[in-house]
Amino acid sequence: MSVTINGNGTVTGLSTGGLVSQQVFTASGTYTKPSGIKTIKVIVTAAGGGGGSGANNYNSNSGGGAGGAAIKIIDATPIVTETVTVGTGGAGATSGNAHGAVGGVSSFGSHCSATGGHIGGSNNDPSTYTLGVGSGGDINITGGSGKGYQGGDSSTDYAGGSQGGSSYWGGSGMVGSSDGTYAGQRGQAFGSGGSSGDHNGAASSGFGSGGDGKGGIIVVEEYN
């Protein structure tokens, strides 16, 4: 069977029948195809990166980037099982003026995969980092970049923390702010980046930790 995605967004070559069931993976494991399934649609999303922490002189570092995603329609006739790898969210920074961690890779067998979101960096523009991106899919999606470094000066806290990047599934958590909630929050939607923390208002002491990136997800829709 040959499945074709046409330029107008329509799909031809699918087996006769409709959506029967779906399996959702938020942790690594094994996909087992149910009896009678002929076609599957796989949505693979990698994990988000961790947010940076607050920095000296009333600054906050960047939010973590979102994981990439890949969407693929697969002839399931020869499939019995497939290895499913779901990326773990990158940890947010826990020391002052520090980077978060890169999000983990997700994949569905050898069919398609996606790389994790970039780190929430230290005093850097996140556009210079490697963004999470899908590969091997019929549609490959780049994860959103975390918002850039927010600068103040030696006496004024101009801004709160920085937002993490949005994934295929949605956005990140609230940023750390100077209203007393200095820590950034973890990504909320699967694959989204963690927000960064804010400095607590003293130029040389205190900071908010970065939020963790949200883990990835793999959704397998099953058709007869």
Contacts in CASP RR format, 6 or more apart in sequence:
PFRMAT RR
TARGET T0000
AUTHOR 0000-0000-0000
METHOD contacts of the structure
MODEL  1
MSVTINGNGTVTGLSTGGLVSQQVFTASGTYTKPSGIKTIKVIVTAAGGG
GGSGANNYNSNSGGGAGGAAIKIIDATPIVTETVTVGTGGAGATSGNAHG
AVGGVSSFGSHCSATGGHIGGSNNDPSTYTLGVGSGGDINITGGSGKGYQ
GGDSSTDYAGGSQGGSSYWGGSGMVGSSDGTYAGQRGQAFGSGGSSGDHN
GAASSGFGSGGDGKGGIIVVEEYN
1 13 0 8 1.000
1 15 0 8 1.000
1 38 0 8 1.000
1 39 0 8 1.000
1 75 0 8 1.000
1 77 0 8 1.000
2 13 0 8 1.000
3 11 0 8 1.000
3 12 0 8 1.000
3 13 0 8 1.000
3 14 0 8 1.000
3 39 0 8 1.000
3 73 0 8 1.000
3 74 0 8 1.000
3 75 0 8 1.000
4 11 0 8 1.000
4 12 0 8 1.000
4 13 0 8 1.000
5 11 0 8 1.000
5 73 0 8 1.000
5 138 0 8 1.000
5 139 0 8 1.000
6 12 0 8 1.000
11 73 0 8 1.000
14 39 0 8 1.000
14 73 0 8 1.000
14 223 0 8 1.000
15 38 0 8 1.000
15 39 0 8 1.000
15 223 0 8 1.000
15 224 0 8 1.000
17 223 0 8 1.000
17 224 0 8 1.000
18 223 0 8 1.000
18 224 0 8 1.000
19 221 0 8 1.000
19 222 0 8 1.000
19 223 0 8 1.000
20 34 0 8 1.000
20 37 0 8 1.000
20 222 0 8 1.000
20 223 0 8 1.000
20 224 0 8 1.000
21 34 0 8 1.000
21 37 0 8 1.000
21 222 0 8 1.000
22 219 0 8 1.000
22 220 0 8 1.000
22 221 0 8 1.000
22 222 0 8 1.000
23 31 0 8 1.000
23 219 0 8 1.000
23 220 0 8 1.000
23 222 0 8 1.000
24 217 0 8 1.000
24 218 0 8 1.000
24 219 0 8 1.000
24 220 0 8 1.000
25 31 0 8 1.000
25 84 0 8 1.000
25 86 0 8 1.000
25 217 0 8 1.000
25 218 0 8 1.000
25 219 0 8 1.000
25 220 0 8 1.000
26 86 0 8 1.000
26 190 0 8 1.000
26 215 0 8 1.000
26 216 0 8 1.000
26 217 0 8 1.000
27 86 0 8 1.000
28 84 0 8 1.000
28 85 0 8 1.000
28 86 0 8 1.000
28 87 0 8 1.000
29 83 0 8 1.000
29 84 0 8 1.000
29 85 0 8 1.000
29 86 0 8 1.000
30 81 0 8 1.000
30 82 0 8 1.000
30 83 0 8 1.000
30 84 0 8 1.000
31 81 0 8 1.000
31 82 0 8 1.000
31 83 0 8 1.000
31 84 0 8 1.000
31 108 0 8 1.000
31 220 0 8 1.000
32 80 0 8 1.000
32 81 0 8 1.000
33 40 0 8 1.000
33 76 0 8 1.000
33 79 0 8 1.000
33 80 0 8 1.000
33 81 0 8 1.000
33 222 0 8 1.000
34 222 0 8 1.000
36 224 0 8 1.000
37 76 0 8 1.000
37 222 0 8 1.000
37 223 0 8 1.000
37 224 0 8 1.000
38 75 0 8 1.000
38 76 0 8 1.000
38 77 0 8 1.000
38 223 0 8 1.000
38 224 0 8 1.000
39 73 0 8 1.000
39 74 0 8 1.000
39 75 0 8 1.000
39 76 0 8 1.000
39 222 0 8 1.000
39 223 0 8 1.000
40 73 0 8 1.000
40 74 0 8 1.000
40 76 0 8 1.000
40 79 0 8 1.000
40 220 0 8 1.000
40 221 0 8 1.000
40 222 0 8 1.000
40 223 0 8 1.000
41 71 0 8 1.000
41 72 0 8 1.000
41 73 0 8 1.000
41 74 0 8 1.000
41 220 0 8 1.000
41 221 0 8 1.000
41 223 0 8 1.000
42 70 0 8 1.000
42 71 0 8 1.000
42 72 0 8 1.000
42 73 0 8 1.000
42 74 0 8 1.000
42 108 0 8 1.000
42 111 0 8 1.000
42 112 0 8 1.000
42 218 0 8 1.000
42 219 0 8 1.000
42 220 0 8 1.000
42 221 0 8 1.000
43 69 0 8 1.000
43 70 0 8 1.000
43 71 0 8 1.000
43 168 0 8 1.000
43 217 0 8 1.000
43 218 0 8 1.000
43 219 0 8 1.000
43 221 0 8 1.000
44 69 0 8 1.000
44 70 0 8 1.000
44 71 0 8 1.000
44 72 0 8 1.000
44 106 0 8 1.000
44 107 0 8 1.000
44 108 0 8 1.000
44 112 0 8 1.000
44 113 0 8 1.000
44 114 0 8 1.000
44 134 0 8 1.000
44 218 0 8 1.000
45 67 0 8 1.000
45 68 0 8 1.000
45 69 0 8 1.000
45 106 0 8 1.000
45 114 0 8 1.000
45 167 0 8 1.000
45 168 0 8 1.000
45 169 0 8 1.000
45 190 0 8 1.000
45 191 0 8 1.000
45 216 0 8 1.000
45 217 0 8 1.000
45 218 0 8 1.000
46 67 0 8 1.000
46 68 0 8 1.000
46 69 0 8 1.000
46 87 0 8 1.000
46 103 0 8 1.000
46 104 0 8 1.000
46 105 0 8 1.000
46 106 0 8 1.000
46 113 0 8 1.000
46 114 0 8 1.000
46 115 0 8 1.000
46 116 0 8 1.000
46 117 0 8 1.000
46 132 0 8 1.000
46 134 0 8 1.000
46 191 0 8 1.000
46 216 0 8 1.000
47 67 0 8 1.000
47 86 0 8 1.000
47 87 0 8 1.000
47 88 0 8 1.000
47 89 0 8 1.000
47 90 0 8 1.000
47 103 0 8 1.000
47 104 0 8 1.000
47 105 0 8 1.000
47 106 0 8 1.000
47 116 0 8 1.000
47 117 0 8 1.000
47 191 0 8 1.000
47 213 0 8 1.000
47 214 0 8 1.000
47 215 0 8 1.000
47 216 0 8 1.000
48 64 0 8 1.000
48 65 0 8 1.000
48 66 0 8 1.000
48 67 0 8 1.000
48 89 0 8 1.000
48 90 0 8 1.000
48 103 0 8 1.000
48 104 0 8 1.000
48 116 0 8 1.000
48 117 0 8 1.000
48 165 0 8 1.000
48 167 0 8 1.000
48 187 0 8 1.000
48 191 0 8 1.000
48 192 0 8 1.000
48 193 0 8 1.000
48 194 0 8 1.000
48 213 0 8 1.000
48 214 0 8 1.000
48 215 0 8 1.000
48 216 0 8 1.000
49 64 0 8 1.000
49 65 0 8 1.000
49 66 0 8 1.000
49 67 0 8 1.000
49 89 0 8 1.000
49 90 0 8 1.000
49 92 0 8 1.000
49 100 0 8 1.000
49 101 0 8 1.000
49 102 0 8 1.000
49 103 0 8 1.000
49 116 0 8 1.000
49 117 0 8 1.000
49 118 0 8 1.000
49 119 0 8 1.000
49 120 0 8 1.000
49 193 0 8 1.000
49 194 0 8 1.000
49 212 0 8 1.000
49 213 0 8 1.000
50 63 0 8 1.000
50 64 0 8 1.000
50 65 0 8 1.000
50 89 0 8 1.000
50 90 0 8 1.000
50 91 0 8 1.000
50 92 0 8 1.000
50 93 0 8 1.000
50 100 0 8 1.000
50 101 0 8 1.000
50 103 0 8 1.000
50 119 0 8 1.000
50 120 0 8 1.000
50 193 0 8 1.000
50 194 0 8 1.000
50 210 0 8 1.000
50 211 0 8 1.000
50 212 0 8 1.000
50 213 0 8 1.000
51 61 0 8 1.000
51 62 0 8 1.000
51 63 0 8 1.000
51 64 0 8 1.000
51 92 0 8 1.000
51 93 0 8 1.000
51 100 0 8 1.000
51 119 0 8 1.000
51 120 0 8 1.000
51 121 0 8 1.000
51 162 0 8 1.000
51 164 0 8 1.000
51 184 0 8 1.000
51 193 0 8 1.000
51 194 0 8 1.000
51 195 0 8 1.000
51 196 0 8 1.000
51 197 0 8 1.000
51 210 0 8 1.000
51 211 0 8 1.000
51 212 0 8 1.000
51 213 0 8 1.000
52 60 0 8 1.000
52 61 0 8 1.000
52 62 0 8 1.000
52 63 0 8 1.000
52 64 0 8 1.000
52 92 0 8 1.000
52 93 0 8 1.000
52 98 0 8 1.000
52 99 0 8 1.000
52 100 0 8 1.000
52 119 0 8 1.000
52 120 0 8 1.000
52 121 0 8 1.000
52 122 0 8 1.000
52 162 0 8 1.000
52 196 0 8 1.000
52 197 0 8 1.000
52 210 0 8 1.000
52 211 0 8 1.000
53 61 0 8 1.000
53 92 0 8 1.000
53 93 0 8 1.000
53 94 0 8 1.000
53 95 0 8 1.000
53 96 0 8 1.000
53 97 0 8 1.000
53 98 0 8 1.000
53 100 0 8 1.000
53 196 0 8 1.000
53 197 0 8 1.000
53 207 0 8 1.000
53 208 0 8 1.000
53 209 0 8 1.000
53 210 0 8 1.000
54 60 0 8 1.000
54 61 0 8 1.000
54 93 0 8 1.000
54 96 0 8 1.000
54 97 0 8 1.000
54 161 0 8 1.000
54 182 0 8 1.000
54 196 0 8 1.000
54 197 0 8 1.000
54 198 0 8 1.000
54 199 0 8 1.000
54 207 0 8 1.000
54 208 0 8 1.000
54 210 0 8 1.000
55 61 0 8 1.000
55 96 0 8 1.000
55 97 0 8 1.000
55 122 0 8 1.000
55 123 0 8 1.000
55 199 0 8 1.000
55 207 0 8 1.000
56 96 0 8 1.000
56 97 0 8 1.000
56 199 0 8 1.000
56 203 0 8 1.000
56 204 0 8 1.000
57 151 0 8 1.000
57 152 0 8 1.000
57 153 0 8 1.000
57 154 0 8 1.000
57 199 0 8 1.000
57 203 0 8 1.000
58 151 0 8 1.000
58 152 0 8 1.000
58 153 0 8 1.000
58 154 0 8 1.000
58 155 0 8 1.000
58 156 0 8 1.000
58 157 0 8 1.000
58 158 0 8 1.000
58 199 0 8 1.000
58 201 0 8 1.000
58 203 0 8 1.000
59 97 0 8 1.000
59 123 0 8 1.000
59 149 0 8 1.000
59 150 0 8 1.000
59 151 0 8 1.000
59 152 0 8 1.000
59 199 0 8 1.000
60 149 0 8 1.000
60 150 0 8 1.000
60 151 0 8 1.000
60 159 0 8 1.000
60 160 0 8 1.000
60 161 0 8 1.000
60 162 0 8 1.000
60 175 0 8 1.000
60 176 0 8 1.000
60 196 0 8 1.000
60 197 0 8 1.000
60 198 0 8 1.000
60 199 0 8 1.000
61 93 0 8 1.000
61 97 0 8 1.000
61 98 0 8 1.000
61 99 0 8 1.000
61 120 0 8 1.000
61 121 0 8 1.000
61 122 0 8 1.000
61 123 0 8 1.000
61 124 0 8 1.000
61 149 0 8 1.000
61 162 0 8 1.000
61 196 0 8 1.000
61 197 0 8 1.000
62 120 0 8 1.000
62 121 0 8 1.000
62 124 0 8 1.000
62 125 0 8 1.000
62 126 0 8 1.000
62 146 0 8 1.000
62 147 0 8 1.000
62 148 0 8 1.000
62 149 0 8 1.000
62 162 0 8 1.000
62 164 0 8 1.000
62 196 0 8 1.000
63 120 0 8 1.000
63 121 0 8 1.000
63 126 0 8 1.000
63 146 0 8 1.000
63 147 0 8 1.000
63 148 0 8 1.000
63 161 0 8 1.000
63 162 0 8 1.000
63 163 0 8 1.000
63 164 0 8 1.000
63 165 0 8 1.000
63 172 0 8 1.000
63 193 0 8 1.000
63 194 0 8 1.000
63 195 0 8 1.000
63 196 0 8 1.000
63 210 0 8 1.000
64 100 0 8 1.000
64 117 0 8 1.000
64 118 0 8 1.000
64 119 0 8 1.000
64 120 0 8 1.000
64 121 0 8 1.000
64 126 0 8 1.000
64 146 0 8 1.000
64 164 0 8 1.000
64 165 0 8 1.000
64 172 0 8 1.000
64 193 0 8 1.000
64 194 0 8 1.000
64 195 0 8 1.000
64 196 0 8 1.000
64 213 0 8 1.000
65 117 0 8 1.000
65 118 0 8 1.000
65 119 0 8 1.000
65 120 0 8 1.000
65 126 0 8 1.000
65 129 0 8 1.000
65 131 0 8 1.000
65 132 0 8 1.000
65 143 0 8 1.000
65 144 0 8 1.000
65 145 0 8 1.000
65 146 0 8 1.000
65 164 0 8 1.000
65 165 0 8 1.000
65 192 0 8 1.000
65 193 0 8 1.000
65 194 0 8 1.000
66 117 0 8 1.000
66 132 0 8 1.000
66 143 0 8 1.000
66 144 0 8 1.000
66 145 0 8 1.000
66 146 0 8 1.000
66 164 0 8 1.000
66 165 0 8 1.000
66 166 0 8 1.000
66 167 0 8 1.000
66 168 0 8 1.000
66 171 0 8 1.000
66 172 0 8 1.000
66 191 0 8 1.000
66 192 0 8 1.000
66 193 0 8 1.000
67 103 0 8 1.000
67 114 0 8 1.000
67 115 0 8 1.000
67 116 0 8 1.000
67 117 0 8 1.000
67 132 0 8 1.000
67 143 0 8 1.000
67 144 0 8 1.000
67 167 0 8 1.000
67 191 0 8 1.000
67 192 0 8 1.000
67 193 0 8 1.000
67 216 0 8 1.000
68 114 0 8 1.000
68 115 0 8 1.000
68 116 0 8 1.000
68 117 0 8 1.000
68 131 0 8 1.000
68 132 0 8 1.000
68 133 0 8 1.000
68 134 0 8 1.000
68 141 0 8 1.000
68 142 0 8 1.000
68 143 0 8 1.000
68 167 0 8 1.000
68 168 0 8 1.000
68 191 0 8 1.000
69 114 0 8 1.000
69 134 0 8 1.000
69 140 0 8 1.000
69 141 0 8 1.000
69 143 0 8 1.000
69 167 0 8 1.000
69 168 0 8 1.000
70 112 0 8 1.000
70 113 0 8 1.000
70 114 0 8 1.000
70 134 0 8 1.000
70 135 0 8 1.000
70 136 0 8 1.000
70 137 0 8 1.000
70 139 0 8 1.000
70 140 0 8 1.000
70 141 0 8 1.000
71 112 0 8 1.000
71 137 0 8 1.000
71 138 0 8 1.000
71 139 0 8 1.000
71 140 0 8 1.000
71 141 0 8 1.000
72 108 0 8 1.000
72 111 0 8 1.000
72 112 0 8 1.000
72 136 0 8 1.000
72 137 0 8 1.000
72 138 0 8 1.000
72 139 0 8 1.000
73 138 0 8 1.000
74 111 0 8 1.000
76 222 0 8 1.000
82 108 0 8 1.000
82 109 0 8 1.000
82 111 0 8 1.000
83 107 0 8 1.000
83 109 0 8 1.000
84 107 0 8 1.000
84 108 0 8 1.000
84 109 0 8 1.000
84 218 0 8 1.000
85 105 0 8 1.000
85 106 0 8 1.000
85 107 0 8 1.000
85 108 0 8 1.000
85 109 0 8 1.000
85 113 0 8 1.000
86 106 0 8 1.000
86 215 0 8 1.000
86 216 0 8 1.000
86 217 0 8 1.000
86 218 0 8 1.000
87 103 0 8 1.000
87 104 0 8 1.000
87 105 0 8 1.000
87 106 0 8 1.000
87 116 0 8 1.000
87 215 0 8 1.000
87 216 0 8 1.000
88 103 0 8 1.000
88 104 0 8 1.000
88 215 0 8 1.000
88 216 0 8 1.000
89 101 0 8 1.000
89 103 0 8 1.000
89 104 0 8 1.000
89 191 0 8 1.000
89 212 0 8 1.000
89 213 0 8 1.000
89 214 0 8 1.000
89 215 0 8 1.000
89 216 0 8 1.000
90 100 0 8 1.000
90 101 0 8 1.000
90 102 0 8 1.000
90 103 0 8 1.000
90 104 0 8 1.000
90 212 0 8 1.000
90 213 0 8 1.000
90 215 0 8 1.000
91 100 0 8 1.000
91 101 0 8 1.000
91 212 0 8 1.000
91 213 0 8 1.000
92 100 0 8 1.000
92 101 0 8 1.000
92 120 0 8 1.000
92 194 0 8 1.000
92 209 0 8 1.000
92 210 0 8 1.000
92 211 0 8 1.000
92 212 0 8 1.000
92 213 0 8 1.000
93 99 0 8 1.000
93 100 0 8 1.000
93 120 0 8 1.000
93 196 0 8 1.000
93 209 0 8 1.000
93 210 0 8 1.000
94 209 0 8 1.000
94 210 0 8 1.000
96 206 0 8 1.000
96 207 0 8 1.000
96 208 0 8 1.000
97 122 0 8 1.000
97 123 0 8 1.000
97 207 0 8 1.000
98 122 0 8 1.000
99 119 0 8 1.000
99 120 0 8 1.000
99 121 0 8 1.000
99 122 0 8 1.000
100 119 0 8 1.000
100 120 0 8 1.000
100 121 0 8 1.000
100 210 0 8 1.000
101 119 0 8 1.000
102 116 0 8 1.000
102 117 0 8 1.000
102 118 0 8 1.000
102 119 0 8 1.000
103 116 0 8 1.000
103 117 0 8 1.000
103 213 0 8 1.000
103 215 0 8 1.000
104 115 0 8 1.000
104 116 0 8 1.000
104 117 0 8 1.000
104 215 0 8 1.000
104 216 0 8 1.000
105 113 0 8 1.000
105 114 0 8 1.000
105 115 0 8 1.000
105 116 0 8 1.000
106 113 0 8 1.000
106 114 0 8 1.000
106 116 0 8 1.000
106 216 0 8 1.000
106 217 0 8 1.000
106 218 0 8 1.000
107 113 0 8 1.000
107 114 0 8 1.000
108 218 0 8 1.000
108 220 0 8 1.000
111 136 0 8 1.000
111 137 0 8 1.000
112 134 0 8 1.000
112 135 0 8 1.000
112 136 0 8 1.000
112 137 0 8 1.000
113 134 0 8 1.000
113 135 0 8 1.000
113 136 0 8 1.000
114 132 0 8 1.000
114 133 0 8 1.000
114 134 0 8 1.000
114 135 0 8 1.000
114 140 0 8 1.000
114 141 0 8 1.000
115 130 0 8 1.000
115 132 0 8 1.000
115 133 0 8 1.000
115 134 0 8 1.000
115 135 0 8 1.000
116 132 0 8 1.000
116 191 0 8 1.000
117 131 0 8 1.000
117 132 0 8 1.000
117 143 0 8 1.000
117 191 0 8 1.000
117 193 0 8 1.000
118 126 0 8 1.000
118 129 0 8 1.000
118 130 0 8 1.000
118 131 0 8 1.000
118 132 0 8 1.000
118 145 0 8 1.000
118 146 0 8 1.000
119 129 0 8 1.000
120 126 0 8 1.000
120 129 0 8 1.000
120 146 0 8 1.000
120 164 0 8 1.000
120 194 0 8 1.000
120 196 0 8 1.000
120 210 0 8 1.000
121 129 0 8 1.000
121 149 0 8 1.000
121 196 0 8 1.000
123 149 0 8 1.000
124 149 0 8 1.000
125 148 0 8 1.000
125 149 0 8 1.000
126 145 0 8 1.000
126 146 0 8 1.000
126 147 0 8 1.000
126 148 0 8 1.000
126 149 0 8 1.000
127 145 0 8 1.000
129 145 0 8 1.000
131 142 0 8 1.000
131 143 0 8 1.000
131 144 0 8 1.000
131 145 0 8 1.000
132 142 0 8 1.000
132 143 0 8 1.000
132 144 0 8 1.000
133 140 0 8 1.000
133 141 0 8 1.000
133 142 0 8 1.000
133 143 0 8 1.000
134 140 0 8 1.000
134 141 0 8 1.000
134 142 0 8 1.000
141 168 0 8 1.000
143 165 0 8 1.000
143 166 0 8 1.000
143 167 0 8 1.000
143 168 0 8 1.000
144 165 0 8 1.000
144 166 0 8 1.000
144 167 0 8 1.000
145 165 0 8 1.000
146 162 0 8 1.000
146 163 0 8 1.000
146 164 0 8 1.000
146 165 0 8 1.000
146 172 0 8 1.000
146 193 0 8 1.000
147 162 0 8 1.000
147 163 0 8 1.000
147 164 0 8 1.000
147 165 0 8 1.000
148 162 0 8 1.000
149 162 0 8 1.000
150 158 0 8 1.000
150 159 0 8 1.000
150 160 0 8 1.000
150 161 0 8 1.000
150 162 0 8 1.000
150 196 0 8 1.000
151 158 0 8 1.000
151 159 0 8 1.000
152 158 0 8 1.000
152 159 0 8 1.000
154 203 0 8 1.000
155 203 0 8 1.000
157 178 0 8 1.000
157 198 0 8 1.000
157 199 0 8 1.000
157 201 0 8 1.000
159 198 0 8 1.000
160 175 0 8 1.000
160 176 0 8 1.000
160 177 0 8 1.000
160 178 0 8 1.000
160 197 0 8 1.000
160 198 0 8 1.000
161 175 0 8 1.000
161 176 0 8 1.000
161 177 0 8 1.000
161 184 0 8 1.000
161 195 0 8 1.000
161 196 0 8 1.000
161 197 0 8 1.000
161 198 0 8 1.000
162 175 0 8 1.000
162 195 0 8 1.000
162 196 0 8 1.000
162 197 0 8 1.000
163 172 0 8 1.000
163 173 0 8 1.000
163 175 0 8 1.000
163 195 0 8 1.000
164 171 0 8 1.000
164 172 0 8 1.000
164 173 0 8 1.000
164 187 0 8 1.000
164 192 0 8 1.000
164 193 0 8 1.000
164 194 0 8 1.000
164 195 0 8 1.000
164 196 0 8 1.000
165 171 0 8 1.000
165 172 0 8 1.000
165 192 0 8 1.000
165 193 0 8 1.000
165 194 0 8 1.000
166 172 0 8 1.000
166 189 0 8 1.000
166 192 0 8 1.000
167 189 0 8 1.000
167 190 0 8 1.000
167 191 0 8 1.000
167 192 0 8 1.000
167 193 0 8 1.000
167 214 0 8 1.000
168 191 0 8 1.000
169 189 0 8 1.000
169 190 0 8 1.000
169 191 0 8 1.000
169 192 0 8 1.000
169 217 0 8 1.000
170 188 0 8 1.000
170 189 0 8 1.000
170 192 0 8 1.000
171 187 0 8 1.000
171 188 0 8 1.000
171 189 0 8 1.000
171 192 0 8 1.000
171 193 0 8 1.000
172 185 0 8 1.000
172 186 0 8 1.000
172 187 0 8 1.000
172 188 0 8 1.000
172 189 0 8 1.000
172 192 0 8 1.000
172 193 0 8 1.000
172 194 0 8 1.000
172 195 0 8 1.000
172 213 0 8 1.000
172 214 0 8 1.000
173 184 0 8 1.000
173 185 0 8 1.000
173 186 0 8 1.000
173 187 0 8 1.000
173 188 0 8 1.000
173 192 0 8 1.000
173 194 0 8 1.000
173 195 0 8 1.000
174 181 0 8 1.000
174 184 0 8 1.000
174 185 0 8 1.000
174 195 0 8 1.000
175 184 0 8 1.000
175 185 0 8 1.000
175 195 0 8 1.000
175 196 0 8 1.000
175 197 0 8 1.000
175 198 0 8 1.000
176 182 0 8 1.000
176 183 0 8 1.000
176 184 0 8 1.000
176 185 0 8 1.000
176 195 0 8 1.000
176 196 0 8 1.000
176 197 0 8 1.000
176 198 0 8 1.000
176 208 0 8 1.000
177 198 0 8 1.000
178 198 0 8 1.000
178 199 0 8 1.000
178 200 0 8 1.000
178 201 0 8 1.000
180 200 0 8 1.000
182 197 0 8 1.000
182 198 0 8 1.000
182 199 0 8 1.000
182 200 0 8 1.000
182 206 0 8 1.000
182 207 0 8 1.000
182 208 0 8 1.000
183 197 0 8 1.000
183 208 0 8 1.000
183 209 0 8 1.000
183 210 0 8 1.000
183 211 0 8 1.000
184 194 0 8 1.000
184 195 0 8 1.000
184 196 0 8 1.000
184 197 0 8 1.000
184 198 0 8 1.000
184 208 0 8 1.000
184 209 0 8 1.000
184 210 0 8 1.000
184 211 0 8 1.000
185 194 0 8 1.000
185 195 0 8 1.000
185 211 0 8 1.000
186 194 0 8 1.000
186 211 0 8 1.000
186 212 0 8 1.000
186 213 0 8 1.000
186 214 0 8 1.000
187 193 0 8 1.000
187 194 0 8 1.000
187 195 0 8 1.000
187 211 0 8 1.000
187 212 0 8 1.000
187 213 0 8 1.000
187 214 0 8 1.000
188 214 0 8 1.000
189 214 0 8 1.000
190 214 0 8 1.000
190 215 0 8 1.000
190 216 0 8 1.000
190 217 0 8 1.000
191 213 0 8 1.000
191 214 0 8 1.000
191 215 0 8 1.000
191 216 0 8 1.000
191 217 0 8 1.000
192 213 0 8 1.000
192 214 0 8 1.000
193 213 0 8 1.000
193 214 0 8 1.000
194 210 0 8 1.000
194 211 0 8 1.000
194 212 0 8 1.000
194 213 0 8 1.000
194 214 0 8 1.000
195 210 0 8 1.000
195 211 0 8 1.000
196 210 0 8 1.000
196 211 0 8 1.000
197 207 0 8 1.000
197 208 0 8 1.000
197 209 0 8 1.000
197 210 0 8 1.000
197 211 0 8 1.000
198 207 0 8 1.000
198 208 0 8 1.000
199 206 0 8 1.000
199 207 0 8 1.000
199 208 0 8 1.000
200 206 0 8 1.000
200 207 0 8 1.000
200 208 0 8 1.000
END
